[in-house]
Amino acid sequence: MSEIDTHQAIKDTALELLVRNGYRGASFGHIAEELGITRANIHYHFGGKQALVEEVLDDYVRVTLVTLREVWSVENSSLGDKIEAMIGVSRKRFQHFNAAGESGQPWSLISRLRQDADLLSAKGRQMLDHFGSELLAIFAAALATAAARGELADNARPADAALILAAIADNAAPITLTEGGFERLETVYRGLQRMIEKA
């Protein structure tokens, strides 16, 4: 592999291990074994574990926010369509880490690293906070638009709905780990939709 390919392969493998096993379970030794390279090679590319985790998290946050902005800013899409698209984004990630017919495996880097926040650098914790803030901003804008278009029930407050939606999205993976698997997450999203959408 070229240096660029090796760098990316290390990040891809680290992402998989971080999601599946958490911060403690993603060691340079595990990554090296998965890729058939040496630990020294990983140190050459990233220096230390914190730098690797920060780069993986930065990529994940950036890509996830781009995806969510695309979903929630579609001009001619209804609130219901946006919620279904959101469910679709989550389902794709869920299925990557949970084989067909199975569930119970972690599937979100954000939620996994929130569990290990005390082990992250200050920069890593800032990235998690940034993700939460941006998530809320995306939903606040989308729900304000839905309210202006008359899609929300008269008693639904867009800012409150955005807070609840952000809480669901930020905890999507843990929700699926409870009884009910991915279907529980679908039920929660659609339940909120029924509560806030104009009948």
RADA-V227563 format. One record per helix or strand. SS is the DSSP state (H for helix, E for strand). FROM is the first residue (numbers start at 1). LEN is the number of residues. If there is no record, write none. Layout:
<<SS | FROM | LEN> <SS | FROM | LEN>>
This chain:
<<H | 3 | 19> <H | 28 | 8> <H | 39 | 8> <H | 49 | 24> <H | 79 | 19> <H | 109 | 7> <H | 117 | 3> <H | 122 | 27> <E | 152 | 1> <H | 158 | 13> <H | 172 | 6> <H | 181 | 16> <E | 197 | 1>>
